[in-house]
Amino acid sequence: TEEANLVSLTDFQPIQKPQSSTAQSSHVSAKATLVADLGVGRPLGAAFTKDKDNNTIIYVTDTLAGLLRVTNLNPNDSSKPRVELVASSFQETNGITGQKISRRILFADDVDVGPITGHVYFSDA
């Protein structure tokens, strides 16, 4: 499906392996909760940060949409999470000619937030 969701996993529990199993891998189960419908897309990266009021914000890179921001994530608040498109294109300036060029974000795949400045950095492969 082309639908993208933000899902929270909690309550991790180990799954007991059968006595006859010789496999070295371990398995866990978790409670999955849909946090937000991100719309049509393919999210590949996410970064958590806080706003000035200490509310959680999640930035998400999506290969179809670009850069998204998810807010209103307070579990004690009855309002739904808000998904916003932050950028689907950007403008860059040629360092030699000074010419401004508009570019579409084609394959946003990772994001991070500067811990001091709060600047959002993402890669577009």
Backbone as ProteinMPNN parsed JSONL, in Angstrom:
{"seq_chain_A": "TEEANLVSLTDFQPIQKPQSSTAQSSHVSAKATLVADLGVGRPLGAAFTKDKDNNTIIYVTDTLAGLLRVTNLNPNDSSKPRVELVASSFQETNGITGQKISRRILFADDVDVGPITGHVYFSDA", "coords_chain_A": {"N_chain_A": [[0.839, -1.185, 0.0], [0.308, 2.326, -0.463], [0.154, 3.895, 1.707], [1.263, 5.776, 4.474], [2.205, 5.466, 7.84], [2.606, 6.622, 11.212], [3.768, 4.871, 13.848], [3.624, 3.786, 17.207], [5.528, 1.765, 19.346], [5.207, -0.125, 22.245], [5.423, -1.606, 25.542], [7.164, -3.926, 25.451], [7.818, -7.387, 25.268], [9.576, -10.358, 25.943], [9.561, -13.204, 23.791], [9.144, -16.51, 24.451], [11.355, -19.04, 23.391], [10.801, -22.194, 21.827], [11.688, -25.206, 23.538], [12.971, -27.05, 21.922], [14.192, -25.538, 20.025], [17.089, -24.481, 18.322], [17.971, -22.122, 17.485], [19.721, -19.019, 17.677], [18.626, -16.535, 17.732], [16.666, -13.885, 19.208], [13.309, -13.054, 20.091], [10.747, -10.595, 20.315], [7.616, -9.307, 21.474], [5.309, -6.594, 20.986], [3.172, -3.853, 21.907], [1.379, -2.222, 19.441], [0.562, 1.011, 18.383], [-1.312, 3.194, 16.451], [-0.18, 6.322, 15.716], [-0.231, 8.559, 13.983], [-1.635, 9.255, 10.785], [0.232, 9.554, 8.011], [-0.389, 10.076, 5.453], [-0.227, 9.584, 1.869], [2.742, 7.976, 0.991], [6.271, 7.282, 1.555], [7.869, 6.983, 4.242], [11.16, 7.405, 5.445], [13.006, 8.347, 7.299], [13.298, 9.747, 10.64], [13.195, 12.239, 13.224], [13.3, 13.283, 16.585], [12.35, 16.115, 18.518], [11.969, 18.955, 20.733], [9.606, 21.621, 21.247], [9.504, 25.153, 22.164], [7.812, 25.083, 24.346], [8.216, 22.634, 25.419], [6.927, 20.549, 24.119], [6.628, 17.545, 22.236], [7.971, 17.146, 18.998], [8.004, 15.597, 15.856], [10.049, 15.21, 13.121], [9.774, 14.062, 9.826], [11.182, 12.378, 7.093], [10.134, 11.854, 3.816], [9.878, 9.945, 0.912], [8.104, 10.57, -1.138], [6.645, 12.867, -0.396], [8.406, 14.756, 0.851], [9.643, 16.781, 3.374], [8.178, 16.346, 6.479], [6.307, 17.459, 9.38], [5.281, 16.424, 12.552], [3.021, 17.242, 15.007], [1.278, 18.009, 18.129], [1.329, 15.741, 19.888], [0.791, 14.992, 22.461], [-0.144, 12.644, 24.78], [-2.046, 13.102, 26.747], [-3.746, 14.935, 25.762], [-6.742, 15.531, 24.02], [-6.852, 16.232, 21.37], [-6.127, 15.474, 17.912], [-3.046, 14.236, 16.449], [-1.111, 16.485, 14.456], [-0.217, 16.687, 11.111], [2.091, 18.203, 9.095], [3.195, 19.516, 5.977], [6.399, 20.45, 5.581], [8.396, 21.053, 3.689], [8.575, 20.637, 0.184], [10.099, 21.387, -1.798], [13.018, 23.401, -2.433], [15.066, 26.385, -2.404], [18.127, 27.135, -3.821], [21.287, 28.844, -3.859], [23.594, 29.5, -6.35], [26.961, 29.343, -5.688], [28.92, 30.569, -7.21], [27.825, 32.085, -9.384], [25.699, 33.347, -8.165], [23.125, 32.925, -8.886], [19.754, 32.027, -8.297], [18.242, 28.896, -7.776], [15.47, 26.81, -8.078], [14.641, 23.757, -6.549], [13.177, 20.558, -6.537], [12.399, 18.369, -3.864], [13.469, 15.198, -4.122], [13.999, 12.614, -3.046], [13.842, 12.379, -0.11], [15.546, 11.167, 2.654], [16.68, 11.028, 5.216], [16.882, 12.628, 8.434], [17.78, 15.137, 10.82], [18.018, 17.04, 13.867], [19.516, 19.962, 14.949], [21.037, 20.07, 18.111], [21.514, 22.393, 19.599], [20.888, 24.695, 18.049], [18.436, 23.995, 16.908], [18.008, 23.805, 14.251], [16.854, 22.175, 11.317], [18.059, 19.462, 9.554], [18.277, 17.673, 6.546], [18.683, 14.9, 4.303], [18.697, 14.5, 0.772], [18.548, 12.154, -1.413]], "CA_chain_A": [[0.0, 0.0, 0.0], [1.031, 3.599, -0.55], [-0.191, 4.648, 2.899], [2.343, 5.872, 5.451], [1.708, 5.66, 9.2], [3.53, 6.749, 12.328], [3.319, 3.864, 14.807], [4.358, 3.703, 18.466], [5.644, 0.421, 19.918], [5.43, -0.084, 23.699], [5.165, -2.857, 26.278], [7.947, -5.003, 24.857], [7.87, -8.619, 26.049], [10.294, -11.43, 25.235], [8.797, -14.386, 23.407], [9.919, -17.696, 24.812], [11.647, -19.974, 22.313], [10.527, -23.592, 22.176], [12.837, -25.94, 24.074], [13.665, -27.772, 20.854], [14.801, -24.595, 19.093], [18.538, -24.267, 18.45], [18.27, -20.795, 16.931], [20.304, -18.077, 18.629], [17.949, -15.248, 17.672], [15.651, -13.645, 20.229], [12.129, -12.405, 19.545], [9.935, -9.864, 21.279], [6.33, -8.79, 21.006], [5.087, -5.238, 21.48], [1.879, -3.257, 21.615], [1.502, -1.232, 18.369], [-0.495, 2.008, 18.405], [-1.239, 4.172, 15.377], [-0.054, 7.679, 16.252], [-0.692, 9.51, 12.975], [-1.662, 8.883, 9.376], [1.101, 10.512, 7.318], [-0.864, 10.245, 4.083], [0.432, 8.75, 0.87], [4.176, 8.217, 1.001], [7.25, 6.285, 1.973], [8.76, 7.613, 5.23], [12.42, 6.683, 5.628], [13.77, 8.842, 8.445], [12.56, 10.563, 11.597], [13.979, 12.82, 14.315], [12.491, 13.86, 17.65], [12.842, 17.319, 19.162], [10.964, 19.62, 21.573], [9.429, 23.038, 20.964], [9.827, 26.018, 23.311], [6.938, 24.708, 25.46], [8.6, 21.257, 25.752], [6.066, 19.582, 23.431], [7.368, 16.723, 21.287], [7.794, 17.31, 17.552], [8.727, 14.601, 15.074], [10.262, 15.513, 11.709], [9.802, 12.821, 9.052], [11.511, 12.492, 5.674], [9.282, 10.977, 3.025], [10.371, 9.955, -0.463], [7.12, 11.152, -2.048], [6.177, 14.185, 0.041], [9.49, 15.67, 1.215], [9.876, 16.873, 4.815], [6.94, 16.508, 7.24], [6.421, 17.701, 10.823], [4.125, 15.909, 13.29], [2.879, 17.923, 16.302], [0.106, 17.613, 18.941], [1.562, 14.347, 20.251], [0.584, 14.829, 23.897], [-1.141, 11.595, 25.015], [-3.069, 13.585, 27.68], [-4.55, 15.9, 25.027], [-7.71, 14.812, 23.19], [-6.736, 16.607, 19.96], [-5.38, 14.529, 17.076], [-1.751, 14.719, 15.96], [-1.175, 17.324, 13.257], [0.846, 16.403, 10.155], [2.279, 19.353, 8.207], [4.258, 19.469, 4.982], [7.334, 21.546, 5.827], [9.038, 21.411, 2.422], [8.607, 19.685, -0.927], [11.114, 21.95, -2.678], [13.846, 24.408, -1.771], [15.78, 27.263, -3.319], [19.543, 27.229, -3.491], [22.0, 29.888, -4.577], [24.87, 29.09, -6.927], [28.024, 30.078, -5.012], [29.773, 31.288, -8.168], [27.074, 33.077, -10.165], [24.684, 33.996, -7.343], [21.814, 32.608, -9.433], [18.891, 31.2, -7.442], [17.692, 27.758, -8.496], [14.479, 26.052, -7.317], [14.813, 22.313, -6.692], [12.185, 19.714, -5.875], [12.957, 17.305, -3.037], [13.141, 13.996, -4.883], [14.096, 11.356, -2.295], [14.253, 12.693, 1.262], [15.752, 9.855, 3.267], [17.16, 11.067, 6.599], [16.688, 13.943, 9.038], [18.289, 15.334, 12.175], [17.764, 18.374, 14.394], [20.653, 20.461, 15.712], [20.659, 20.111, 19.526], [21.619, 23.742, 20.162], [20.185, 25.681, 17.216], [17.113, 23.542, 16.504], [17.927, 23.76, 12.789], [16.514, 20.853, 10.784], [18.919, 19.065, 8.44], [17.828, 16.415, 5.935], [19.373, 14.537, 3.066], [17.858, 14.231, -0.392], [19.426, 11.298, -2.221]], "C_chain_A": [[0.882, 1.246, 0.0], [0.797, 4.449, 0.695], [0.956, 4.618, 3.9], [1.749, 6.182, 6.825], [2.861, 5.847, 10.171], [2.98, 5.854, 13.427], [4.222, 3.892, 16.036], [4.36, 2.252, 18.938], [5.989, 0.544, 21.396], [5.222, -1.478, 24.275], [5.876, -4.061, 25.655], [8.031, -6.198, 25.807], [8.669, -9.659, 25.276], [9.344, -12.58, 24.921], [9.681, -15.591, 23.688], [10.112, -18.594, 23.598], [11.262, -21.378, 22.752], [11.808, -24.285, 22.634], [13.655, -26.608, 22.974], [14.392, -26.84, 19.894], [16.296, -24.456, 19.369], [18.938, -22.891, 17.939], [18.781, -19.867, 18.029], [19.571, -16.732, 18.645], [16.934, -15.126, 18.811], [14.513, -12.866, 19.584], [11.392, -11.7, 20.669], [8.596, -9.522, 20.64], [6.174, -7.395, 21.603], [3.678, -4.799, 21.13], [2.112, -2.168, 20.568], [0.294, -0.306, 18.402], [-0.281, 2.984, 17.258], [-1.23, 5.565, 15.99], [-0.613, 8.694, 15.264], [-0.666, 8.875, 11.597], [-0.866, 9.951, 8.64], [0.664, 10.751, 5.881], [-0.163, 9.28, 3.148], [1.922, 9.03, 0.925], [4.986, 7.029, 1.431], [8.22, 6.954, 2.959], [10.011, 6.763, 5.45], [13.205, 7.144, 6.851], [12.903, 9.682, 9.358], [13.509, 11.074, 12.674], [13.026, 13.489, 15.296], [13.162, 15.12, 18.171], [11.713, 17.879, 20.025], [10.824, 21.06, 21.122], [9.705, 23.841, 22.231], [8.971, 25.732, 24.543], [7.146, 23.259, 25.898], [7.636, 20.203, 25.193], [6.894, 18.824, 22.4], [6.963, 17.043, 19.851], [8.587, 16.201, 16.889], [8.819, 15.106, 13.638], [10.43, 14.197, 10.978], [10.208, 13.136, 7.619], [10.71, 11.438, 4.929], [9.692, 11.09, 1.563], [9.382, 10.573, -1.445], [6.759, 12.582, -1.674], [7.305, 15.186, 0.257], [9.714, 15.625, 2.716], [8.564, 17.197, 5.519], [7.26, 16.817, 8.696], [5.14, 17.215, 11.481], [4.136, 16.567, 14.667], [1.595, 17.442, 16.977], [0.204, 16.145, 19.33], [1.359, 14.068, 21.731], [-0.497, 13.772, 24.144], [-2.257, 12.029, 25.954], [-4.014, 14.588, 27.028], [-5.488, 15.138, 24.096], [-7.615, 15.179, 21.709], [-5.857, 15.616, 19.2], [-4.029, 15.111, 16.705], [-1.939, 15.493, 14.653], [0.027, 17.018, 12.386], [0.91, 17.564, 9.177], [3.385, 19.068, 7.206], [5.148, 20.686, 5.207], [7.958, 22.0, 4.52], [8.914, 20.28, 1.414], [9.588, 20.17, -1.989], [11.917, 22.966, -1.871], [14.539, 25.252, -2.832], [17.229, 27.336, -2.869], [20.173, 28.32, -4.341], [23.331, 29.341, -5.062], [25.957, 29.968, -6.323], [28.898, 30.895, -5.928], [29.008, 32.411, -8.853], [26.071, 33.859, -9.334], [23.269, 33.731, -7.824], [21.042, 31.704, -8.48], [18.221, 30.129, -8.3], [16.694, 27.046, -7.586], [14.659, 24.573, -7.61], [13.713, 21.602, -5.925], [12.916, 18.669, -5.038], [12.509, 15.99, -3.669], [13.134, 12.716, -4.062], [14.63, 11.65, -0.896], [14.37, 11.39, 2.038], [16.295, 9.876, 4.691], [17.018, 12.49, 7.122], [17.323, 13.96, 10.422], [18.016, 16.779, 12.568], [18.961, 18.778, 15.23], [20.267, 20.645, 17.168], [20.707, 21.509, 20.138], [20.775, 24.734, 19.38], [18.75, 25.301, 16.911], [16.928, 23.532, 15.0], [17.674, 22.333, 12.341], [17.373, 20.595, 9.553], [18.375, 17.755, 7.879], [18.63, 16.158, 4.675], [18.347, 14.172, 2.004], [18.72, 13.472, -1.385], [19.121, 11.412, -3.702]], "O_chain_A": [[2.042, 1.211, 0.41], [1.204, 5.61, 0.73], [1.549, 3.568, 4.147], [0.893, 7.057, 6.954], [3.949, 5.303, 9.981], [1.856, 6.052, 13.889], [5.442, 4.009, 15.915], [3.323, 1.589, 18.933], [6.943, 1.23, 21.763], [4.882, -2.413, 23.551], [5.253, -5.085, 25.372], [8.284, -6.037, 27.0], [8.462, -9.826, 24.074], [8.438, -12.884, 25.697], [10.817, -15.673, 23.221], [9.164, -18.878, 22.866], [11.384, -21.714, 23.93], [12.894, -23.966, 22.15], [14.877, -26.719, 23.076], [15.137, -27.307, 19.032], [16.712, -24.328, 20.521], [20.117, -22.537, 17.96], [18.323, -19.929, 19.17], [19.864, -15.882, 19.485], [16.414, -16.124, 19.31], [14.731, -12.107, 18.64], [11.407, -12.141, 21.818], [8.472, -9.46, 19.417], [6.819, -7.056, 22.595], [3.069, -5.302, 20.185], [2.944, -1.284, 20.773], [-0.849, -0.761, 18.445], [0.807, 3.54, 17.107], [-2.162, 5.943, 16.7], [-1.375, 9.584, 15.644], [0.207, 8.066, 11.283], [-1.245, 11.122, 8.644], [1.28, 11.544, 5.168], [0.421, 8.286, 3.579], [2.334, 10.19, 0.908], [4.473, 5.93, 1.641], [9.276, 7.437, 2.553], [9.923, 5.547, 5.621], [14.004, 6.375, 7.384], [11.905, 10.26, 8.928], [14.503, 10.424, 12.997], [12.077, 14.167, 14.902], [14.388, 15.191, 18.258], [10.614, 17.324, 20.041], [11.793, 21.667, 20.666], [10.094, 23.278, 23.254], [9.348, 26.093, 25.658], [6.345, 22.718, 26.661], [7.541, 19.099, 25.728], [7.77, 19.406, 21.76], [5.782, 17.189, 19.535], [9.705, 15.894, 17.302], [7.802, 15.396, 13.009], [11.145, 13.311, 11.446], [9.657, 14.044, 6.997], [10.62, 10.285, 5.353], [9.838, 12.193, 1.036], [9.797, 11.059, -2.497], [6.585, 13.423, -2.555], [7.171, 16.351, -0.117], [9.948, 14.555, 3.277], [7.913, 18.192, 5.204], [8.338, 16.487, 9.19], [4.042, 17.546, 11.034], [5.118, 16.472, 15.404], [0.907, 16.566, 16.453], [-0.742, 15.385, 19.121], [1.728, 12.994, 22.205], [-1.649, 13.975, 23.76], [-3.317, 11.402, 25.972], [-4.97, 15.043, 27.656], [-5.059, 14.186, 23.444], [-8.227, 14.515, 20.872], [-4.958, 14.999, 19.773], [-3.868, 16.33, 16.647], [-2.821, 15.181, 13.853], [1.165, 17.077, 12.852], [-0.075, 17.882, 8.51], [4.394, 18.451, 7.545], [4.704, 21.822, 5.043], [8.045, 23.2, 4.26], [9.119, 19.112, 1.744], [9.875, 19.462, -2.955], [11.534, 23.337, -0.762], [14.59, 24.882, -4.004], [17.522, 27.567, -1.696], [19.661, 28.674, -5.403], [24.104, 28.785, -4.282], [25.895, 31.193, -6.425], [29.559, 31.829, -5.475], [29.474, 33.55, -8.902], [25.632, 34.93, -9.752], [22.311, 34.245, -7.246], [21.586, 30.748, -7.928], [17.708, 30.403, -9.386], [17.025, 26.711, -6.449], [14.81, 24.173, -8.764], [13.361, 21.99, -4.811], [13.944, 18.142, -5.464], [11.314, 15.703, -3.741], [12.345, 11.814, -4.344], [15.729, 11.225, -0.539], [13.428, 10.599, 2.085], [16.366, 8.822, 5.323], [17.031, 13.446, 6.346], [17.394, 12.937, 11.104], [17.808, 17.637, 11.71], [19.383, 18.037, 16.118], [19.269, 21.306, 17.454], [19.998, 21.775, 21.109], [20.032, 25.523, 19.965], [17.918, 26.179, 16.678], [15.826, 23.281, 14.511], [18.216, 21.39, 12.917], [17.411, 21.405, 8.627], [18.05, 16.837, 8.632], [19.181, 17.074, 4.065], [17.287, 13.618, 2.293], [19.522, 14.063, -2.107], [19.77, 10.758, -4.518]]}, "name": "protein", "num_of_chains": 1, "seq": "TEEANLVSLTDFQPIQKPQSSTAQSSHVSAKATLVADLGVGRPLGAAFTKDKDNNTIIYVTDTLAGLLRVTNLNPNDSSKPRVELVASSFQETNGITGQKISRRILFADDVDVGPITGHVYFSDA"}
